[in-house]
Amino acid sequence: MGRENKIKTIPWLLKHRVNKTPNDIAYMEKNATGVWQKITWKQFYDQVVSLATGFMTYQLEPEDQIAILLPNCVMWEVAQQAAYQVGCVVVGLDRNDPVERVRQIIELTDIKAVVVQNIDQLETLPLEWLRTMKLILSVDNLKVSQKFVQAVGIDLLMVSADEKQLPSINGSHPATVIFTSGTTGLPKAIPYNHDQVLAAVSAITRLLSKIPDQASSACWLPLSNPFQRISNLCAIQQNWQAYMVSEPAKIITESQKIKPYFFTAVPRFYEKVYEGIEEKINAMPLISRQLMRMALRVGTTYQHLKQAGSPFVVIFKIPNQIADFLFFKKIRQLLGGNVHYFISGSAPMSLGLLVRFRAMGWLILESYGVSENIVPMSMNILDEYRLGTVGKPLIENNIKIAPDGEVCVCGIGVARKGIDQQDVNLTQDGYLRTGDLGEIDADGYLVLSGRKSDGFKLSTGRKITPSIIESALKQIVEVTHAVIDGANQKYVVALLNIENEKWGDLMRRFQTKEEIRTYLEKEMTMVCKKLPRYCRPVDFEVIQAPFAVETGELTVNLKLRRKHILHHHRKTILNLYQKKHKINSIVLDTIN
């Protein structure tokens, strides 16, 4: 055996970083007393090699799959990197996943070892499956287990380190298995090799090369999520510090201390942040509230005019600077005051929310990718972005738009087969069918318009793309999610998900349900006014129960599972169509 240092693999990436900056900070993590402590690249690497040596004593071999079921912590990264060192394949499990999804993932894989925080986590896992493990590793230093003889505390495993005994691997060696979010059914398991993972890292870091050495970032999305794991590998490549946030619910508070240079999140996070800002505005005295609302109107108008390239933008430039100085600068302290930009992925964001954040001095750069292609397909970057798009395609991808509008891609990051050796959805010429609809505009930006499978026709023959209408409806501040329907009907109706807290705020403002409905009707008319008349919802119903992963209405990446929602609320939708509507001109236009 022996190490091959010239072949670029994930172990090579880490070793290269350690050799270059051994004493720089790799991770920050809170100790038992809540004090942030630093871990240098050299300290981290020593732990990795020690655990990798321990893995080999339990006969873990190249291509064995190791599942990691931990909260975000340095030990998650140690276990992952140690697995790569011995040529094993990493499978990330989310401890917050519904039990049924974890079992589905187990059935899709061939896991030989599992890393858990403590033995209690094993209670929800299949007993017969656990008994097949070569190793069950407990971070809480379990010494004896009556149920599982292969259960070991981590201190007993990390007792020696022998780098020379670690096997050599190459770029074509399997590295990880990731899972589709399952918007239309069961998740699929997709394997990727070291070459493909590093291609993703190289592509992202090239576009984010202006982030300086030792810039701080918050590692708060579950590390089972490939979005966060790839981000942390980029941190190794670029020498960034990653602050481990084990409790995602505390990310706002923690960010005030971390002061991240950039921030990575999914759209639901930004929605929650803006909801929190709205709550603070509503709690202000009347005059302050009115001034703040005026500042937001000035800021959003300025950004809309700027985005459109309007010459009238100069009129709002100075008022916008005043609004920023008096109001928005204070708001930016909410996340530490040092965020240069945000990166959003996993699901689309509404243009209205993007513009509102930009008005407050926060730039959100949307990116786009699919589980079957580990390399991001397109990204907005600091010097080249357009709100409402997912950026320009990366050079690692060849993207084409099919005649029916479906986005197709080929490139190094595209998976050819699932872990079950079944082909992914490829065209005859080798392009992956993403299932997403979109177009590339005149300036080369990719604009997505929804899922191909979500589209439907009205009984009048009009084609409807739900995501465009739903995105407009989400501009209503109180609406968390919006889902529209109208397949084979004369017109469109909507379900507005307004969660209990927001509904309570509305009741305090308007007193009665009738007044709330009048308010929502006006808001719906305003946000949909730019849509074709046949796309504007004629009626709606409010759903107060929050859409959640546990109820099956959201995927683990917080995307809507539209078909499940429509099925679950079928009776409500049918009631909307059975109402005696006073048909107005909009509906008549739709029908005729």
N, C-alpha and C positions, 0 to 999 in steps of 0.2 A: 504493500500500500504506500501511498504518498500523496501529497497535495500538488495539484496542477494549478499554478498561479497565473498562467497566461490565458486560460480560457475564461471568458467573461460569464460568470454565473452569479447567483445571489451571494454565495459565500465569498466569491472574488470581490464583489461590490463592497461587502462589509470589511474584508481584510484590507482593501485599498484605502478605505476611509480611516481605519485604525492606523495604518502605516503613515498616513499623511498628517492626521491631526489627533494623535492618541490622547491628548490631555484636554481637548475641547469637550464641551458639554454635549452629550448625546440625548439624555432624557432628564426630566425633572419629575420627581414623584414625592408625594407627601409621606412622611413617616407616621408612626403611631400617634404622635402628638400633634399632627396636622401641620408640621413645618416642611416646606419644600426642600428637598435634598437633590443634589446633582449626581448624575452618574456619567462618567466620562466614557468616551468610545473604548478606551483600553479596559476600563473596569467592566463595561458591558461585554466586550469580546471575551474576556477571561471567563465570565459566567457562561457564555454561549459554548465555548469549547469544553468546559467542565461538564455541562449538561449533555452535550453531544457524546462525550466519552461515556457518561452514565447510560445513555440510550443504547450504546453498543453492547454494554454488559447485559442488557436484557434482550439481546439478539434482534434488535431492530435493524432492518436491512434496507438497502436502497429500494425505493418504490413502495415500501410499506407506508400506509396512510396513518397519520397522527392527527387526531381531533383535539382542538383546544377549546375548552369551555370555561373561560375566565372573564372577569370584568376587565376593563382597560387597565393595564398595569405593565410595568417593565417586564414582569415575568412572562406575560403573553408574548412579548417580542423575543425574550430569551428562548422560550420554548420553540417559537417559530424558526428562529435562526439556527437553533441547535438541530432541529429537524432537517433543515436544508443542508447543514454540514454533513449529515450522515446519508444524504441522498433520499430522505423520506419526503412524502407528499403531505402538505399541510391542508387540513380541512377545518375551517373556522365554524364553530357553532355559537349561536347567540343565546346567552342564558335567559334572555327575555322573550325568545321565540315561544309560540304556543307548543305544547307537548307534541301535538299531532305533526307539526312541521319538522321538529327534531327527529321524530320517528321516520318521517318520509325521507329525510336526508340520510339517516342511517341505512335505510333500505337501498338507497341509490349508491352506496359506497362500500368499501371493504376495509374498514378501519381496524388497525391492529393495536393502537394505543390511544389513550385518552388522558388529557391533562385537565384536572378540575381544581377548584379552590379548596373544597373539602369533600369528605365522603358523603355528606348529606345530599349533594347535587346528583348523586347516582340514583336516588330514589325514583326519579321520574323516567329513568332510562331502562330499556328492556333488560331483564336479568340475564336471559340466555345470551344476549349479545355481549354483555359485560364479561361473561365467563369465557368468551373467546379471546379476550385481550391478552397480548403479551405483557402489557404494562398499563397500570392505572396509577397515574402520578398525582399526588395531592400536594398542593402548595403549602397547606397548613401542617405539613410534617406529620402525617399519619404514620404511626410505626407498626401497628398491627391491625389487621382486619380479619374478622372471623368469616365474613362472607366471601372476601376476595383475597386469595393468597398473593395475587400479583399486584396488590395495592401497596404503594411505597411513598413515604414522605420525601419531599424534594431534597432535604439536607442529607439523607442517606444515599441519594443518587449523585449529588454534586460533591464528590469527595476527592476526585483526581481530575487531571486534564492532560491529554496526550494528543496534541495536534497532529503528530506524525501518523497516528493510527487511523485518522479519518480518511474515508475513501475519496477518490477523485471522481468527479462527475463532469459532464459536458453540457453545453447549452441546450441540447435536445432532450435532456433528462427531464422527466415530469417534476413540476414544482408544487402545484396547488390545484385544488378543485374548487370552483365557485358554482353558485347555484342561481338559476333564473328566479325572478321574484314570483312567478306564478300568477300573472294577471288573468290568465284564461284557464288555469287548471293547476296540475301538480308541478312542482319545480323540476327543472332538469339540471343534471350535474355536468359541468363543462370542465375538462382538464386543460391545463396550460403548462408549457415547459419553461425552462429558465430563459431561453432566448426571447420568448414572447413577453414574459413579465418585464425583462430588462428593456425590451423595445418600448413598452408603455412608460417605464421610468425615464428613458432617454427622451421620448417625445414630450413628456410633460415638463421635464426640467429644462429642456431647450426653450420652451415658451415662457417659463418662469425664471429664466436665468438672472433677471435683475434683482431677485430677492437675495439679500446679502448673506454672507456666512453668519452662522449663529443666530439667524432670525428665529424668533419664537413662534410656535404654533400650538394650538390646543388639539390634542388627540382625544376627542370626546365621542365621535361616532363609534359604534361598536366595531372592534377590530375584526369581527367575523365578516364585516362588510368590506368587500374588496376595494371600494372607494377610499376607505381610511387606510387600509393596509398598503395600497400603492402609494398613498400620500406619505406614509412613514418610510417607505423605501426611497422615495424622492428625497426625504430628509437625510438619509444616509448618503446618497449621491451628492447632495449640495451642502452638507454640513449644517443643517438646521437643528434647532433644539425642539424636542417634542415634549410638551407638558402632559402627563398622563392624568386624565380626568376620569375617575372611576364611576362617578355619579353624574350622568348627563344632565339630570334635572338642575344641577348646580352650576351649569356652564356659564350663565350670565355673571353670577357672583365671582366665579373663579377667573373669568376673563379680565375682570377689573384688576386682578393681581398679576395675571400672566402677561397682559398687554400684548396680545398676538400681533405680529406684523401682517399676517394674512389669516383668513379664516375660511375653513371648508365646512360646508353644511348642505343639507337637503332643503328643498323649498319650505317644508313645514316649519322648520326652525325660523326662517325669515318671517313667515306669517305670524308665528307666535311672538316674535320680537315686536313686530308692528302692532299686534293686538295689545301688547303691554304698553307701548307708547301711546296708543289711543286711550287706554285706561287712565294713564297719567294726565293726558290732556283733558279728559272729561272730569277729572277731579280738581282741575284748576279753578280759581275764581273766574267769574264771568268775563271780565276784561282781559285777563291773561289768556283765557281759552280762546277768545275771539282773535287776539293778536297772533296766537300760535296757529290758528286755522288760516289766518291771512298769510302768515309766513309760508305755510305749506302750499297754499294756492300759488303764491309768487314763485316758490321753488319748483313746483311741478310744471307751471306754465313755462318757466325759463328752460327747463329740461326738455319739454315737448318741442319748443321752438328751436332749441339747439339741435335736437335729434333730427328735426325736419330741415335744418339748414336755412331757417327763415331769417331774413334781414331784421325782423322786428325783435330778435333776441337781445339786441343792444339796449332796448328800452328797459328790459328786466334785469340787466346785468348788475347794476348798483343796488337796486332793491333786494336782489338775491344775496349779494354780499352782506348787506345789513342783516337780513334774516338769518344768514349763516352765523354771523358774529353773535347775534343776540339770543338765538334759540338752538340752532342745529349743532353748534360746537359742544353745547352741554349734553345734548342727546348722545353724541358720539362717545362720551365718557362711559356710557352704559357698557361698552365692550372694551374698556381700557384706554380708549383715545388714541390708539396707535395702529388701528387697522387701515392698511393702505388699500386693500380691496378684499372682496369676498369671492369665493368660488362656489358655484352651485351646480349640483348634478343629481342624477337618479330620477328626476321627474321635472316636467316643465314648470315655469313660473309665469304668472300673469304679467303682461307689460305694465299694467297699472301699478303693481307692487314694485316692479323694478324702477319705475320712474319716481315713485314716492321715496324709495331708499336713496336714489341718486340725488333727489332734491335735498335730502338731509346730509349730503356729503359722503354717502356710502355707495361705492360702485360694486354691483354684483355682476360677476362675469360668469355667464352660463356656459356649461360644457355639455357635450352629448356623447353618449356611448350606449352600447348594449352588452348584455352578459356574454353573448357569443363572440364578442371582439374585445379582447382585454385592453387594446390600445384605444384611447378616446378617439372618437371619429372626428369631432370638431370642437374648437374652443374659442371663446372670446379671450383676448389678452389685453393687457393694459394699453398698449399702443395701437391696438386694432380691434375695436369692439363695436357692436351695434346692438342696442337693447331690443329685445323682442326676437333676436336670432340666437342660435347656438354657436355662432362664430364661423370661422372658415375651416374647411376640412384640413386635417393634418396631412403632411406629406407622406406619412407611413400608410395612408389609406387611399385607395382609389374608390371614389364614390360616384355612383350614377343614379339618376332618377328614372325608374321604369315608366313605361307609357301610362300606367294607371296611377302614377304619382308616388309609388313606394320607393323608399330610400334603400339602395343596395350598396354593399361595400365588399371589397376584397383587400387583402393585405396581410402582413406578417402576424397580426394579432388575431386574425379570424380563426376560430376553432373549426376543424374539419369534421370532427365527430364528437359526440357526447361520450361520457365515460362508459356507456353501455354499447359503444361502437356503432350506434345508430347515427346516420348522417344528419347534420344540422340542415336547416332549410336553405339549400344552395340552388342557384340557377344553373342552367346547363354550362354556362361559361365560368362557373366558379364564384359567383358573387353571392354573398349572404343576403337573404331577404330579411330585412329588419322588422317588417310589419308596421313601420312608421311611415306616414305620409309627409311629404315635404317638397321643397323646391330650393334651388340655388339662385339667389337674386343676381341682378346685374353686376353687383360689386363682389360676388363670390361668397356671400354669407349664406349659410344653410338655415332655412326657415321651416320649422316643423308645423304641421297643421293637424296632427292627431294620429290615432291608430287606425290602420286599414280595416281591422275587424270591428271597429266601433261605428263606422259609418252606416247610415240607413237612408231609406227614401220615405218621404211622405206619400200619402195616397194620391197626391197630385202629381207625383213623379219628381218632385224637387229632391235633390241630394243634400243630405245634412252631414256636416262634420261636427260631432258633439264638442270636441275640445275647444273650438273657437268660441262657441256660445258659452260654455262652462267657464272659460277663462274670463270672458266679459262679466259674467255674473259674480265671479269671485272678487271683482272690484268693489262690490258692496262690502263695506268694512266689516259688518257683523257676520258675513257668510264665510264659514270655514271651508266647506266643500259645496260644489254644485254639480248636479247630475241631471241631464235633460233626456227626454224620450219623445217619441212621436212616430216610431216605425209603423208604417201603414195607416197612420192617422192623418187627419186634415191639417193639423198644426202641432207645434211643439209645446210641451209643458216641462216644468222644472221642479226638482226637489232641492230645496235650499237647506243645507245643514247648518243650523245656528245652535251652537251648543248652549247648555243650560246657563252658564255664567253670562254669556252675551244676551241670551233671551231675557235674563233678569234685568240687565241694563236697559234693554228696550222697554220692558214693563215699567221701570221707574221713570223713563223719559216720556212714554206715551199713555200710560195708565191702562189702556184697554187693548185687546187683541185686534179690534177693528181699526184702531188708529195705527197700530203697528203694521197691519196689512196695507193700509193706505200709504204709509211711509215706504214700505218695501216695494209696492207697485211703482211709486215714483222713482225710486232708486233703480229698479229694474229697467224702467223705460229709459232712464238717462244713460246707463252703462251699455245698453243694447242699441242705442239710437243709430250707431254707425253700421249695424248689421243689416243685411237685406231683410225686408219685412217678413218674409216667410221663415226666417231664422229666429225671430223674436218670440220668446215664450208668451203664450196667451194666458196661461194660468200657472200657479205654483202652489206648493205645499211646503210647510216648514217641518223639518225633522230635527228634533232637539237632541236625541241620543247621539253622542259622538261616534263617527265612523272610526273603527279601530281594527287593528290586526287581529285581535282576539275574536272579533265577531265575523271575520272573514271579509270585511268591506274594504280593507286596505292590505296591500302586500307588505312584506317586511321592509321594503324600501319606501313605504308610505305612498305608493301609487294607488289610485282608485281601482278597485275591481268592479268595473261598471256593470257587468252582467250579473254579478252576485247582488249588487245593490238594487238593480232594477227588478230582479227576481224577488228579493226580500221585501221590497216595497211595492210589489205588483198591485196589491189591493188599493193602496193610496193613489197610484197612477190611474188605475181604472176609474176611481171615484172622480178624478179631475175631468176625465172625458165624459162622464155621465152627468156632469153638472149642466144646468140649463143656462148656457152662456148667452149673454147679449152680444151677438156677433157684430163686431165693429168692422170698420173698413180694412183694418190690417188682416183680419181673418178672412174677409171676403177676397182680398187680393191673393191670399194664400190658396184659397180653394179654387179660385178662378184662374 
